[in-house]
Amino acid sequence: PYAELPVVEGDIFISIERVKENAEKFKVPFLKELQRVMVHGVLHLCGYGDKTVEEAKLIRQKENEALAIL
């Protein structure tokens, strides 16, 4: 096996059109926005939420930490 239990498993659906729109809206390169969306999806699979202000703040912090590594 490639991983020990517990294993994070799920699907992430990404709208390329939305990524393009957001990249233009926030004036960031398409690839950077795509990376952020991918990291955001993985964080949701790991149990992070973004429904409250506090959750959104934490998930954004975790996104930035992960993106700094890429």
Secondary structure by P-SEA (a helix, b strand, c coil): ccccccbbbbbbbbcaaaaaaaaaaacccaaaaaaaaaaaaaaaaaccccccaaaaaaaaaaaaaaaaac
